[in-house]
Amino acid sequence: METVLIVDDEEDIVELIQYNMVVQGYTVLTALSGEHGISLSISHVPDLIILDLMLPGIGGLDVAKYLRQKEKTKNIPILMLTAKTSDTDIITGLESGATDYMCKPFGIDVLMARVRAILRRHVPEGAKAKEDTDDLENGLVINRNRYQVKVNGTPVNLTLTEFQLLSFLASKKGWVFSRNQIVDAIHGTDYAVTDRSIDVVISGLRKKLKPKAHVIETVRGVGYRYKE
């Protein structure tokens, strides 16, 4: 079974999550500080990290940014679990490298469902799988196994949310999706992000894709599509 690292300074929450994870067969590691969380992430390379933002010492956002910069840990899914609930906090968390974002207080059954969904989507580092690559349009290439996008042969540094959004739209060229449909497709139903935050992700994605930004089209009053 997969290994999950819980990084949170609230011991009662750690114990609650750990108990439910162990009951369902997961191997669980715990850390009460950002520094310890980084150390365990590098030494054990867990399959998933559940990360609080408000930690003593190194905060959760800095932990996520640090791990995303390291080759060994850059592809570990991160579920941010925090009392910070504003749209700004959620967007900042996602842009810092979070795979998913969940607000406290939370239902343990919902948390476990999120964990299972993330782990189903994640391809472990080193797993033997057929390369899933799309050569989309005159130099724009998506490699879904490597979470990599190249424009004219040059890698583009996308956040995980930007990558998932681009990959989703590109898989259905010409189809128009509402903001809510995009959120549901990327993160699942009952996700904490508002549909308008998709506009922010799209804007950042277009800036990074230049000169291929035109492949993502806005359909006024509806949503977005990948240019057919």
VOLO-435796 format. One record per residue (C-alpha): x, y, z; residue in one letter. Coordinates in steps of 0.2 Angstrom, whole numbers, plus 2048, in hexadecimal, padded with zeros to 3 digits. Example, Ala and Ser with C-alpha at 12.3 -4.5 7.8 and 13.67 -1.06 7.14 Angstrom:
BEGIN
83E7EA827A
8447FB824S
//
This chain:
BEGIN
800800800M
8058127FDE
80F81C80AT
80782D810V
81183B819L
806846825I
80E857829V
804860836D
808867847D
7F786384EE
7F9852856E
7E784E858D
7E4850845I
7F4846841V
7EE83884CE
7DC838844L
7E3838832I
7F082B837Q
7E481F83FY
7D881F830N
7E781D824M
7EE80E82DV
7DD80682EV
7DB80781BQ
7ED7FF819G
7F880F815Y
80981081CT
809821826V
81882D82AL
81583C835T
81E84D838A
81985B843L
82486883AS
82886E829G
83B86982BE
837858831H
82A856822G
83885B816I
84484E81DS
83784081DL
83284480BS
844843805I
84983480FS
83982A80CH
8318317FCV
81F82E801P
81182B7F4D
80783A7FBL
80A848807I
7FC850812I
803861816L
7FD86F822D
80188181DL
80388882FM
81287F836L
81F884842P
83088883AG
82E886827I
81C888821G
81387D816G
814888807L
827888808D
82787580BV
81D8727FBA
82887E7F1K
8388767F7Y
8328647F3L
82D86A7E2R
83E8707DEQ
84785F7E3K
8488517D6E
8448447E3K
83484C7E9T
82E8577DBK
82084B7D6N
8198467E7I
80784A7E8P
8038577F6I
7F28597FEL
7F2869807M
7E7868817L
7E587981FT
7DA885828A
7DE89281BK
7CE893811T
7CE8A3806S
7CF8A27F3D
7E08AB7F4T
7E789E800D
7E088F7F5I
7E88977E5I
7F889A7EET
7F98887F4G
7F58817E3L
80288C7DAE
80F8877E8S
80D8757E2G
7FE86D7EAA
7F585F7E1T
7E58627ECD
7DF86E7F9Y
7D486A807M
7CE875815C
7CC872828K
7C186D830P
7BF85E825F
7B684D824G
7C183F826I
7B8835819D
7B984380CV
7CC844810L
7CE83180DM
7C58337FDA
7D08417F7R
7DF8367FCV
7D98287F2R
7D58337E3A
7E683B7E3I
7EF82A7E4L
7E58237D6R
7EB8317CAR
7FD8307D0H
80A8267C6V
8188227D2P
8298277CEE
8328197C5G
8228107C1A
8238077B0K
81680E7A5A
814812793K
81882478FE
80882E78DD
80E83C782T
804848777D
80C852769D
7FE85E769L
80286C75DE
812872754N
81E870763G
81386F772L
81585E77AV
80D85778AI
815847793N
8088427A0R
8148347A7N
8218417ABR
8168507AFY
81F8597A2Q
81B866794V
82686C787K
82487B77BV
83087A76CN
83B86E775G
83C879785T
835872795P
82787D79DV
82787E7B0N
81487C7B4L
80C8797C5T
8038697C7L
7F28717C5T
7F887A7B5E
7FE86A7AEF
7EE8607B3Q
7E386E7ABL
7ED86E79BL
7ED85B79AS
7DA85A79DF
7D686778FL
7E2860783A
7DA84E785S
7CA85577EK
7CF861770K
7C186D76BG
7B686877AW
7B0877784V
7B0875797F
7A98807A5S
7B48857B3R
7AB87A7BFN
7AD86B7B3Q
7C086F7B2I
7C186F7C5V
7B885F7C7D
7C28567B9A
7D385B7C1I
7CF85A7D4H
7BE8517D6G
7AE8577DCT
7AC8617ECD
7BD8697E9Y
7C18797F3A
7C78837E5V
7BA88F7DDT
7B688F7CBD
7BD8A07C8R
7CE89B7CES
7CF8917BEI
7D18A27B5D
7E08A57BFV
7E88947BBV
7E48977A8I
7EC8A87A8S
7FC8A17B0G
7FC8927A4L
7FA89D795R
8098A879AK
81489979CK
80E89178BL
8138A0780K
81489F771P
807891772K
7FB89A77EA
7EE89B770H
7EA889772V
7DF88C781I
7D089677BE
7C389F786T
7B189B781V
7A88AA789R
79A8A6794G
79F894795V
7B1890799G
7C088A790Y
7C687D782R
7D687777AY
7D687E768K
7D287075CE
//
